[in-house]
Amino acid sequence: MIPNIFDIATKELHQDAFIVWLLKWADPENKKYDPLLCACGQDFVKQLIAKQSQDSISSIEKVKAGRQKDNIDIWAEVSTTENSYFIIIEDKIFSKQHGKQLVKYEEHGELHALETKFKSIYIYLKTGSESIIEMNSGLSNFKSFIRKDFINIFKRHENISNNIFLDFKSRLIRLDDGYKAFNSSIIYSWTEDYWIGFYEFLETQFSDLNWSFVNRRDGSGFWNAYFIPAINDRWNGHSVYLQIEQGRLCFKINTDDSEKDRTKLKFLRNALGKIIFDKAEILKINEIQKPKSLGIGNAMTVAVIESETWLGPSDSIIDKEAVINRLKRYRAFLGDVLRSN
């Protein structure tokens, strides 16, 4: 493989540098050095502004950009024929937002707007993968600019020959292709990236699906996806939901840390399990089985469907339409169980 600087410089600071670099190319003064790269930079700037503003931009007159201004990852001041903008970018690859950093950035943007009359644009830029629900949960006034948005810009600027640009483009497309490879890979060969790609597909089909990495006490872990329980998805006062555990499809009950009595927890687990198995027997849904091991805790598995039954034979390529229909069927089944009990 041709050496790629972004395969070596993988930290967010290096991505920060590329983004500032591309923003600087958007300044019209740089058109004389590389008109294609300048056009791409301007396209990038316009897409960032469009995430939060419906303003029409006829031309960009000036762009200043930099890093770590008042702890802001990336900032840019953009003057157009019609308006001036102050763009604040929180840049992430695989890490997630934390604390109140975005709130602080908004406060800085508001102060800057008062002092300069610039319009503030708040962007949460993510080139790695994160569930849509988690990404949007704490964004407040920030708008997300994700890997797909970058790739769409690349497609509109195919003739750029700059090596820095091509290295970043190559790495991002390779990362995206790696997640999408679950579509054409034998199920038993799925890696963590394939599961992430599969969950990214599922969240386009189910708006209430969330996914993340779960750490086990022994230091291991797995990628899980779960359907967020609705208000009525409760039994005996506790949330009940379906969860994919990088293979098995599990029927779960969550006591939300409110129940500490192990005897009562065991009773809840077994009682709900019996209701599910009795209903499955009546409807002849024979694939719903008892777990091989039964745990006691605040999130308990009460019944399972093995991967080969709902996802497909391990030596096959996934049939996405069939999987979606099965998941809808099992969700409907669980809904019937909860409504009748």
Legacy VTK file of the C-alpha trace (Angstrom):
# vtk DataFile Version 3.0
C-alpha trace
ASCII
DATASET POLYDATA
POINTS 341 float
0.000 0.000 0.000
1.254 3.503 -0.829
2.403 5.240 2.393
-0.312 7.524 3.738
0.549 10.228 6.258
-2.868 9.858 7.941
-2.276 6.154 8.548
0.704 7.277 10.621
-0.707 10.513 12.073
-3.992 9.094 13.386
-4.710 11.435 16.303
-7.437 14.089 16.328
-4.765 16.805 16.441
-3.605 15.673 13.012
-7.150 15.749 11.672
-7.500 19.225 13.200
-4.490 20.308 11.176
-5.957 18.973 7.925
-9.308 20.687 8.503
-7.671 24.032 9.259
-5.478 23.529 6.179
-8.543 22.922 3.984
-10.348 25.931 5.492
-7.365 28.145 4.716
-7.440 26.991 1.102
-10.966 28.444 0.894
-9.575 31.980 0.992
-9.808 33.431 -2.551
-6.184 34.585 -2.320
-5.103 30.954 -2.588
-6.887 30.314 -5.865
-3.755 31.328 -7.778
-1.817 28.451 -6.170
-4.380 25.685 -6.740
-7.820 26.662 -8.085
-9.233 23.152 -7.633
-8.223 22.942 -3.982
-9.510 26.465 -3.355
-12.878 25.497 -4.872
-13.031 22.408 -2.644
-12.184 24.485 0.431
-14.960 26.929 -0.436
-17.392 24.068 -0.946
-16.414 22.769 2.504
-16.993 26.179 4.098
-20.381 26.553 2.414
-21.461 23.087 3.564
-20.494 23.905 7.150
-22.506 27.136 7.072
-25.462 25.393 5.411
-25.672 22.996 8.356
-27.019 25.856 10.467
-28.017 28.656 8.130
-30.260 29.007 5.099
-28.343 32.086 3.954
-27.554 32.340 0.272
-23.815 32.693 -0.358
-22.876 34.112 -3.749
-19.137 34.338 -3.087
-16.577 33.986 -0.311
-14.362 37.045 0.122
-12.085 36.148 3.035
-11.312 33.136 5.256
-9.140 33.050 8.380
-8.798 29.782 10.301
-6.828 28.311 13.163
-6.673 25.904 16.077
-7.069 26.085 19.846
-8.538 29.544 20.237
-9.947 29.676 23.786
-9.680 25.850 23.784
-11.848 25.572 20.662
-10.535 22.744 18.447
-10.947 24.631 15.174
-12.267 28.082 14.344
-12.780 30.043 11.147
-13.846 33.579 10.348
-15.558 33.716 6.967
-16.616 36.857 5.110
-19.017 36.470 2.192
-20.675 38.994 -0.068
-23.780 38.881 2.126
-22.645 38.076 5.705
-19.775 37.217 8.009
-19.582 33.965 10.002
-17.616 32.626 12.932
-17.399 28.836 12.625
-16.647 26.788 15.747
-15.743 23.137 15.120
-15.477 20.408 17.735
-13.455 17.734 15.937
-13.705 14.030 16.776
-12.560 10.805 15.158
-13.465 7.948 17.517
-13.782 9.756 20.848
-17.058 11.315 22.001
-18.093 14.646 23.432
-17.801 14.959 27.176
-18.562 17.350 29.998
-19.823 20.818 29.138
-17.276 21.638 26.451
-19.900 22.361 23.768
-21.780 24.678 26.117
-18.582 26.635 26.729
-17.957 26.897 22.998
-21.473 28.246 22.474
-20.881 30.872 25.140
-17.707 31.924 23.351
-19.577 32.028 20.027
-22.297 34.227 21.499
-19.711 36.618 22.932
-17.848 36.744 19.605
-21.119 37.480 17.802
-21.861 40.394 20.133
-18.395 41.853 19.640
-18.103 41.394 15.874
-21.686 40.965 14.552
-20.526 37.694 12.933
-23.095 34.907 12.747
-22.012 31.891 14.817
-21.964 28.425 13.225
-21.500 25.452 15.585
-20.247 22.182 14.069
-19.627 18.772 15.650
-17.376 17.076 13.090
-17.097 13.294 13.315
-15.143 11.126 10.882
-15.275 7.922 12.947
-18.517 6.227 13.921
-21.011 7.009 16.656
-24.701 6.245 16.947
-26.974 9.012 15.684
-28.886 9.058 18.965
-25.755 9.419 21.088
-24.254 11.972 18.734
-27.336 14.186 18.820
-28.091 13.778 22.526
-25.788 16.543 23.753
-25.245 18.720 20.702
-27.528 21.582 21.789
-27.009 24.211 19.067
-24.261 22.229 17.339
-24.951 20.517 14.014
-23.206 17.326 13.008
-20.921 17.077 9.997
-20.106 13.399 9.545
-17.890 11.182 7.419
-20.572 10.894 4.740
-20.651 14.696 4.359
-16.900 14.749 3.747
-17.099 11.913 1.223
-19.850 13.738 -0.692
-17.517 16.728 -1.008
-14.742 14.442 -2.273
-17.060 13.144 -4.995
-17.638 16.682 -6.252
-13.909 17.384 -6.472
-12.412 14.351 -8.181
-9.631 16.137 -10.055
-7.603 17.430 -7.115
-4.039 16.082 -7.228
-2.629 17.516 -3.976
-0.994 14.660 -2.023
-2.122 15.842 1.423
-5.705 16.044 0.227
-5.508 12.674 -1.508
-4.053 10.998 1.609
-6.889 12.275 3.807
-9.485 11.366 1.194
-8.017 7.868 0.758
-7.960 7.114 4.477
-11.520 8.349 5.052
-12.930 6.374 2.124
-11.007 3.280 3.249
-12.455 3.679 6.756
-15.955 4.019 5.319
-15.512 1.015 3.035
-14.310 -1.012 6.014
-17.558 -0.393 7.879
-19.653 -1.171 4.808
-17.835 -4.450 4.140
-20.410 -6.341 6.236
-22.634 -6.208 3.151
-20.402 -8.594 1.206
-18.648 -10.592 3.942
-19.506 -14.041 5.310
-21.206 -13.495 8.670
-18.817 -15.685 10.687
-15.928 -13.476 9.501
-17.438 -10.220 10.778
-15.011 -8.028 12.680
-15.917 -5.217 15.060
-15.894 -2.759 12.135
-18.441 -4.880 10.283
-20.735 -4.873 13.312
-20.424 -1.110 13.559
-21.313 -0.814 9.870
-24.272 -3.148 10.391
-25.520 -1.051 13.317
-25.108 2.104 11.227
-27.341 0.472 8.626
-29.914 -0.568 11.232
-30.239 2.955 12.605
-31.325 4.085 9.122
-34.200 1.600 9.410
-35.125 2.054 13.086
-35.111 5.579 14.526
-35.167 4.258 18.110
-32.058 2.085 17.770
-28.993 3.051 19.782
-25.609 1.325 19.792
-22.295 1.521 21.625
-19.410 -0.507 23.024
-20.074 -2.385 26.275
-17.157 -3.030 28.622
-17.162 -6.201 30.676
-15.616 -6.438 34.126
-12.908 -8.761 32.824
-11.676 -6.080 30.442
-13.286 -7.556 27.331
-16.354 -6.162 25.644
-18.612 -6.170 22.617
-20.588 -3.863 20.356
-24.265 -3.884 21.224
-27.323 -2.302 19.676
-30.623 -1.963 21.487
-34.088 -0.657 20.815
-34.819 2.142 23.257
-37.872 1.129 25.311
-40.940 3.276 24.711
-43.068 4.485 27.628
-45.305 1.419 27.361
-42.451 -1.077 26.968
-42.552 -1.996 30.622
-43.380 -5.017 32.721
-43.870 -4.903 36.467
-42.567 -1.324 36.419
-39.322 -2.118 34.567
-38.136 -1.495 30.991
-38.095 -4.459 28.601
-36.333 -4.325 25.239
-34.454 -6.189 22.508
-30.664 -6.003 22.345
-28.176 -7.322 19.784
-24.978 -8.473 21.445
-22.677 -8.765 18.430
-24.529 -11.945 17.517
-27.331 -13.075 19.789
-30.634 -11.211 19.884
-31.610 -10.887 23.538
-34.824 -10.095 25.363
-33.742 -7.919 28.293
-35.248 -6.439 31.448
-33.635 -3.408 33.066
-34.380 -2.491 36.675
-32.528 0.844 36.367
-30.457 0.170 39.500
-33.610 0.599 41.596
-33.742 -3.036 42.666
-30.931 -4.481 44.795
-32.572 -7.604 46.226
-31.092 -10.579 44.333
-34.033 -12.811 45.200
-36.461 -10.323 43.697
-34.237 -9.811 40.662
-34.179 -13.554 40.060
-37.953 -13.692 40.403
-38.410 -10.869 37.880
-36.089 -12.558 35.392
-37.725 -15.975 35.658
-41.299 -14.675 35.688
-40.834 -12.554 32.566
-39.002 -15.414 30.890
-41.926 -17.776 31.524
-44.374 -15.265 30.028
-42.226 -14.903 26.910
-41.714 -18.655 26.472
-45.409 -19.411 26.983
-46.385 -16.809 24.394
-43.722 -18.061 21.959
-45.011 -21.626 22.329
-48.555 -20.546 21.554
-47.388 -18.651 18.442
-44.930 -21.434 17.511
-41.935 -19.093 17.544
-39.624 -21.940 18.474
-36.395 -20.029 17.973
-36.879 -18.071 21.212
-34.812 -20.001 23.748
-33.637 -19.861 27.348
-30.117 -18.429 27.778
-27.410 -21.019 28.439
-26.449 -19.079 31.552
-28.703 -16.844 33.629
-27.238 -13.800 35.315
-28.628 -11.594 38.053
-28.209 -7.844 37.859
-29.869 -4.639 36.802
-29.867 -5.573 33.098
-30.813 -9.245 32.724
-31.208 -11.449 29.661
-34.402 -13.490 29.963
-34.558 -15.066 26.485
-32.381 -15.284 23.372
-32.491 -15.942 19.653
-29.221 -17.259 18.284
-27.449 -15.383 15.510
-27.982 -18.005 12.801
-31.739 -17.806 13.288
-32.320 -14.062 13.016
-29.161 -12.809 11.252
-28.654 -15.725 8.883
-26.424 -18.809 8.494
-22.857 -18.065 9.580
-21.467 -19.156 6.207
-23.742 -16.807 4.250
-23.838 -13.128 3.322
-26.485 -11.110 5.115
-29.907 -10.658 3.555
-30.674 -7.210 4.959
-34.323 -7.134 3.963
-34.964 -10.487 5.649
-33.155 -9.344 8.802
-35.207 -6.157 9.012
-38.428 -8.153 8.658
-37.354 -10.568 11.399
-36.485 -7.742 13.766
-39.868 -6.130 13.107
-41.530 -9.459 13.818
-39.722 -9.963 17.134
-40.414 -6.389 18.185
-44.097 -6.895 17.450
-44.024 -10.150 19.434
-42.464 -8.437 22.444
-45.019 -5.631 22.204
-47.847 -8.218 22.283
-46.286 -9.854 25.346
-46.099 -6.581 27.263
-49.579 -5.390 26.288
-51.162 -8.671 27.380
-49.390 -8.703 30.753
LINES 1 342
341 0 1 2 3 4 5 6 7 8 9 10 11 12 13 14 15 16 17 18 19 20 21 22 23 24 25 26 27 28 29 30 31 32 33 34 35 36 37 38 39 40 41 42 43 44 45 46 47 48 49 50 51 52 53 54 55 56 57 58 59 60 61 62 63 64 65 66 67 68 69 70 71 72 73 74 75 76 77 78 79 80 81 82 83 84 85 86 87 88 89 90 91 92 93 94 95 96 97 98 99 100 101 102 103 104 105 106 107 108 109 110 111 112 113 114 115 116 117 118 119 120 121 122 123 124 125 126 127 128 129 130 131 132 133 134 135 136 137 138 139 140 141 142 143 144 145 146 147 148 149 150 151 152 153 154 155 156 157 158 159 160 161 162 163 164 165 166 167 168 169 170 171 172 173 174 175 176 177 178 179 180 181 182 183 184 185 186 187 188 189 190 191 192 193 194 195 196 197 198 199 200 201 202 203 204 205 206 207 208 209 210 211 212 213 214 215 216 217 218 219 220 221 222 223 224 225 226 227 228 229 230 231 232 233 234 235 236 237 238 239 240 241 242 243 244 245 246 247 248 249 250 251 252 253 254 255 256 257 258 259 260 261 262 263 264 265 266 267 268 269 270 271 272 273 274 275 276 277 278 279 280 281 282 283 284 285 286 287 288 289 290 291 292 293 294 295 296 297 298 299 300 301 302 303 304 305 306 307 308 309 310 311 312 313 314 315 316 317 318 319 320 321 322 323 324 325 326 327 328 329 330 331 332 333 334 335 336 337 338 339 340
